[in-house]
């Protein structure tokens, strides 16, 4: 019994240390991203193609690191029940278009396009802007990462039982699981199959954010055809 208690304390201590280190890393990484943006947008000294390519590569790495740090912090908050939503009213269509516009770098490397189809008659919703932005960004990043170059990522908005529903569909299926929805479990990642890096926390956190909004999320996957993530979102 004591061994179990000691192991639990050790695990909690490791989690706390990881959270503190991640928190301390967050600010310098964010500062680095801002500095790179300034260099990219600088009109004082135009960059040649080689310099632009280097900056873009650095930016991609820094953003990946920032997302990884945020995932670790989010997991810590979820495990310790300190996750609290701050909902505000928004126009969901404008909210989504803003995210897509600010996420262009995700699709630029493989020259992918994003298409949005909406059947929403009522676009109003109350959401936590920061957390839902994080969830949608994660889904967009996944779609871009695991779909081929020059492909189209299709987003659909529709209504069901007074909920806003959103699906994100990309070409190809990136994972092989007996139950596709297991992809939302902690530490489940398809990165090894696809020779890329991932923590296995991103989709777990997406699911938790959707759940805290009172919604649900599920995935459909047909080998060599498509992967589609769909979530529901109560308006309040």
C-alpha positions, 0 to 999 in steps of 0.5 A: 500500500505504501509503495503505491502511495509513494509511486503516486507521489513520485508521479505527481512530483514529476508532473509538477516539475514538467508543468513548471519547466514547460511554463518557464519555456513558454515565454521565451519560445513565444518571444522567439516566434515574435522575433522571427515574425518581425524578421519575416515582415521586415521591409528594411532588409529584404530577404533572399529566397534562401534566407526566407526558407531558413526563417520559415523552417525556424518558424515551423520548429518554434511553433511546433515547440510552442504547441508541444509546451501548451499540450503538456501544460493543458494535460497538467491542468486537465489532470489537476482539474484546474481547467476553467472555460471563459465563454463569450458570445461570438459569430462562429463563422467569423471566428472560424475564418479568423483561425483559418486566416491566421493558420496559413503557414500550416498549409503553405509547405505542402501548398494545400487549400482550405474550403469552407461550406456552411449551412448555418442559419444561426452563427451565434455561439458562446465559447472559450475563444482561446481554448476552442482556437487551440482545439481547431488549430490542432485538428487543422494541423493534423489534417495538413500533416497527414494529407498529401501535397496540393490537396484540399481540406474541406470544412463543413458547418451545419446544425443539429439539435440546435448545436453547431456541428463542424467537420474537417475532412482531408484526403487519405487515412493516417491511422489503423485502429480497431476503434478509430475513436481510440485516437482521442486517448492519451498518448495514442499517436500515429507519428511513428507510422508516418515518421514524424514527431508527436506527443500523443496528447493533442487529440486527447486535449481536443476531445477534453476541450470539446467535452468541457464545452458540452459537445462531442467529437468523433472520427471517421476514417476510410483507408486511402480515401479520407479522414473526417473529424466531426464535433458538436458544440452547444450554442451556450 
